[in-house]
Amino acid sequence: MASEKLDVLSNLAKENYIDLCFYDESHFGLVPIVPYAWQEKGATLELPSFRGKYINVAGFYQTNNQRKLYLFEQETINAAKLVGIFDDFAKNITQKTVVVLDNAPIHKSKLFQSKIEQWEKENDLFATANRSIFYSALQS
């Protein structure tokens, strides 16, 4: 079912009827998740682990390899920040745009959900939170 929906959206994008985007966020830091490395048998090699700065990234990726990225040093991407990201993105769209999201809790927040109808009316921006569509797109 999800792949069929994605196929329909992909075909609409190929026909230039819509822009199809995928949105996600992540973070990077200097604290290793596993504080050791591969080593010779019997040897011990340790990696130092310490707190450091982290960077949160968010981005819209289009099927034509265009992208719009946002970087936040040591700032959490909360619902208000997410709305700001989408507000900024919505200002620059030039045709109907569908953004596919995963089912992260922040994407289901009341604040974010309350803005979707406004983006649809004012900017022709449609957001759909469907994990199966999102991951099907990443796998293809």
MILO-102763 format. One record per atom (N, C-alpha, C, CB): x, y, z; residue in three letters. Coordinates in steps of 0.1 Angstrom, whole numbers, plus 5000, padded with zeros to 4 digits. Glycine has a CB too. Example, Ala and Ser with C-alpha at 12.3 -4.5 7.8 and 13.67 -1.06 7.14 Angstrom:
! residues 2
513249435078ALA
512349555078ALA
513249675078ALA
511349555090ALA
512849785071SER
513749895071SER
512950005079SER
514149945057SER
This chain:
! residues 140
500849885000MET
500050005000MET
500950135000MET
499150005012MET
501950135009ALA
502750255010ALA
503550274997ALA
503750235021ALA
504050164991SER
504850174978SER
503950224967SER
505550044975SER
502650184967GLU
501750234957GLU
501550384958GLU
500350164958GLU
501350434971LYS
501150574973LYS
502450654969LYS
500850604988LYS
503550594972LEU
504850664968LEU
504950664953LEU
506050584974LEU
504550554946ASP
504550554931ASP
503750664925ASP
504150414926ASP
502550684931VAL
501650784926VAL
502250924928VAL
500250784934VAL
502850944940LEU
503551074942LEU
504751094933LEU
503951084957LEU
505450984931SER
506650994922SER
506251024908SER
507450864923SER
505150964903ASN
504750984890ASN
504251134888ASN
503550894886ASN
503551184898LEU
503151324898LEU
504351414898LEU
502251354910LEU
505351384905ALA
506651464905ALA
507351454891ALA
507551414916ALA
507351334885LYS
507951324872LYS
507251404861LYS
507951174868LYS
505951414863GLU
505151494853GLU
505151644857GLU
503651444853GLU
505951674867ASN
506051814871ASN
504751874877ASN
506651904860ASN
503851794881TYR
502651844887TYR
502851884902TYR
501551734886TYR
503751814908ILE
504151844922ILE
505651844924ILE
503451754932ILE
506151904934ASP
507451874939ASP
507351774950ASP
508152014944ASP
508151674950LEU
508051574960LEU
509351584969LEU
507951424954LEU
509151594982CYS
510251614991CYS
510151515002CYS
510351754996CYS
511351485008PHE
511451395020PHE
512151485030PHE
512151265017PHE
511551485042TYR
512151565053TYR
512551475064TYR
511151665058TYR
513751505071ASP
514151435083ASP
515151525090ASP
514751295079ASP
515351485103GLU
516351545111GLU
517251445118GLU
515751645120GLU
518451485122SER
519351395129SER
520351485137SER
520051295120SER
521251425144HIS
522251495151HIS
523551425150HIS
521851525166HIS
524651495152PHE
526051445152PHE
526751505163PHE
526751475138PHE
527651425169GLY
528451465180GLY
529751395181GLY
527651455193GLY
530551435191LEU
531851375193LEU
531951265203LEU
532851485197LEU
530851235209VAL
530751125219VAL
530550995211VAL
529651155230VAL
531550905211PRO
531250785203PRO
530250695211PRO
532650705202PRO
529450625203ILE
528450535209ILE
529150415215ILE
527450495198ILE
530150365208VAL
530950255213VAL
532350305215VAL
530850125203VAL
532850305228PRO
534150365230PRO
535350265228PRO
534250415244PRO
535350185218TYR
536450105215TYR
536450075200TYR
536349965222TYR
537550015195ALA
537649995180ALA
538149855178ALA
538650105174ALA
538149815165TRP
538749685161TRP
540149685165TRP
538449655146TRP
540649565170GLN
542049555174GLN
542549415172GLN
542149595189GLN
543849405173GLU
544449265172GLU
543949185184GLU
546049275171GLU
543949055182LYS
543548965193LYS
544448975205LYS
543448815188LYS
543948995216GLY
544749015228GLY
545149155231GLY
545948925228GLY
545049245222ALA
545349385224ALA
544149465228ALA
546049445211ALA
544349575235THR
543349665239THR
543549805233THR
543149665254THR
542649845225LEU
542749985220LEU
541450055224LEU
542849975204LEU
541650165231GLU
540550235236GLU
540450375229GLU
540550255251GLU
539250425227LEU
539050555221LEU
538650645232LEU
538050555210LEU
539250765234PRO
538850855244PRO
537350905241PRO
539750975245PRO
536650915252SER
535250965251SER
535051085260SER
534250845254SER
534551195254PHE
534351315262PHE
533251385256PHE
535651395263PHE
532651465264ARG
531551555260ARG
532051665250ARG
530751615271ARG
531251695240GLY
531651795231GLY
530451855225GLY
532651745220GLY
530651945215LYS
529552005208LYS
528851905200LYS
530052125200LYS
527651935197TYR
526851855188TYR
526151945178TYR
525851765195TYR
525851885167ILE
525151965156ILE
523851885153ILE
526051985144ILE
522751955153ASN
521551905148ASN
521351945133ASN
520251945156ASN
520951855125VAL
520651895111VAL
519251855107VAL
521751815102VAL
518651925098ALA
517351905093ALA
517451935078ALA
516251985100ALA
516651865070GLY
516651885056GLY
515551835048GLY
517951835051GLY
515251905037PHE
514351855027PHE
515151805015PHE
513351975023PHE
514751685011TYR
515451624999TYR
514451604989TYR
516251505003TYR
514651654977GLN
513751634966GLN
514251514957GLN
513651764957GLN
513251464949THR
513551354941THR
514551384929THR
512251294935THR
514751514926ASN
515651554916ASN
517051594922ASN
515151674908ASN
517251554935ASN
518551574942ASN
518751714947ASN
519651534933ASN
517751804946GLN
517851934952GLN
517651914967GLN
516752034946GLN
518152004975ARG
518051994990ARG
518052124996ARG
519051904996ARG
517452135007LYS
517452255016LYS
517752205030LYS
516052335015LYS
518952255035LEU
519452205048LEU
519452315058LEU
520852155046LEU
519252275071TYR
519252365082TYR
520252305092TYR
517852385088TYR
521152385098LEU
522052335108LEU
521852415121LEU
523552355103LEU
521852345132PHE
521752405145PHE
522752355155PHE
520252385151PHE
523752445158GLU
524752405168GLU
524152405182GLU
526052495167GLU
524152295188GLN
523752275202GLN
522352335205GLN
524752345211GLN
521552335195GLU
520152365197GLU
519252245194GLU
519752485188GLU
518352215202THR
517452105200THR
516452145190THR
516752055213THR
516052045181ILE
514952075172ILE
513652025179ILE
515251995158ILE
512952125184ASN
511652095191ASN
510552135181ASN
511552175204ASN
509352125186ALA
508152145177ALA
508152295172ALA
506852125185ALA
508552385180ALA
508552525176ALA
509652545165ALA
508852625188ALA
510852485167LYS
511852495157LYS
511452425144LYS
513252435162LYS
510752315145LEU
510252245133LEU
509252325125LEU
509652115138LEU
508352395132VAL
507452485126VAL
508152595119VAL
506452545136VAL
509152655125GLY
510052755119GLY
510752705106GLY
511052805128GLY
511252585106ILE
511852525095ILE
510852515083ILE
512452385098ILE
509652465086PHE
508652445076PHE
508152585071PHE
507452365081PHE
507952675080ASP
507552815076ASP
508552875066ASP
507452905088ASP
509852855069ASP
510952905060ASP
510852835047ASP
512352895066ASP
510752705047PHE
510652625035PHE
509452665026PHE
510652475038PHE
508352685033ALA
507052715026ALA
507152845018ALA
505952715036ALA
507952935024LYS
508053075017LYS
508653065003LYS
508853165025LYS
509452955001ASN
510152944988ASN
509652844978ASN
511552914991ASN
508552784981ILE
508052684971ILE
507352754960ILE
507052584978ILE
507452694948THR
506852764936THR
505752684930THR
507952774926THR
505452564935GLN
504352484930GLN
503852394941GLN
504652404917GLN
502752314939LYS
502252224949LYS
503452134953LYS
501052144944LYS
503652124966THR
504752044972THR
504251944982THR
505852134978THR
504651824981VAL
504251724991VAL
505551684998VAL
503651594984VAL
505551695011VAL
506651655020VAL
506251525027VAL
507051775030VAL
507151425026VAL
506951295033VAL
507851295045VAL
507251175023VAL
507151265056LEU
507851265069LEU
507851125075LEU
507251365079LEU
508751095084ASP
508550965091ASP
507650995103ASP
509950915096ASP
507450895111ASN
506450905122ASN
507150945135ASN
505750775124ASN
508151035135ALA
508751075147ALA
507751155156ALA
510051175144ALA
507851145169PRO
506951215177PRO
506751365175PRO
507351195192PRO
507951425171ILE
507851575169ILE
506951605157ILE
509251625166ILE
506851515147HIS
506051535135HIS
504551525139HIS
506451445124HIS
504251465150LYS
502851445154LYS
502451545165LYS
502651295159LYS
503351635168SER
503051725179SER
501851815175SER
504351815182SER
501151855186LYS
499951945183LYS
500352075176LYS
499251975197LYS
501452135180LEU
501852255173LEU
502152235158LEU
503152315180LEU
502852135155PHE
503152105141PHE
501952075133PHE
504251995140PHE
501051985139GLN
499851935132GLN
498952055130GLN
499151835140GLN
498952155139SER
498052265138SER
498352365127SER
497952345151SER
499652355122LYS
500052435111LYS
499852375097LYS
501552465113LYS
499652245096ILE
499552185083ILE
498452245074ILE
499352035085ILE
497252265080GLU
496152325072GLU
496552465067GLU
494952325081GLU
497252545075GLN
497652675071GLN
498652665059GLN
498252755082GLN
499652575060TRP
500552565049TRP
499852515036TRP
501652465053TRP
498852425038GLU
498152375026GLU
497452495019GLU
497152265030GLU
496752575027LYS
495952685021LYS
496852795016LYS
495052745032LYS
497852835023GLU
498652955020GLU
499852925010GLU
499153025032GLU
500352805011ASN
501552775004ASN
501552654994ASN
502652755013ASN
500452594993ASP
500352464985ASP
501352364990ASP
500552494971ASP
501552365003LEU
502552265009LEU
501752165017LEU
503552345019LEU
501952035014PHE
501251925020PHE
502251835027PHE
500351845009PHE
501951805039ALA
502851715047ALA
502151595050ALA
503351795060ALA
502751485048THR
502151355052THR
503151275060THR
501851275039THR
502751235072ALA
503551155081ALA
503251005079ALA
503451205096ALA
504050935072ASN
503750795070ASN
505050725069ASN
502950775057ASN
505450655079ARG
506750595080ARG
506950495069ARG
506850515094ARG
505950415065SER
506150325055SER
506450385041SER
504950225053SER
505850495038ILE
506150565026ILE
507550625027ILE
505150685023ILE
507950685038PHE
509250745040PHE
510350635038PHE
509350805054PHE
510250525044TYR
511250425044TYR
511250355030TYR
511150325055TYR
510150335024SER
510150285010SER
510950365001SER
508650265005SER
510750505002ALA
511550594994ALA
513050584996ALA
511050734996ALA
513450575009LEU
514850565012LEU
515450435007LEU
515050575027LEU
514650325006GLN
515150205001GLN
515250194986GLN
514350085006GLN
514550274979SER
514550274964SER
515650354958SER
513250304958SER
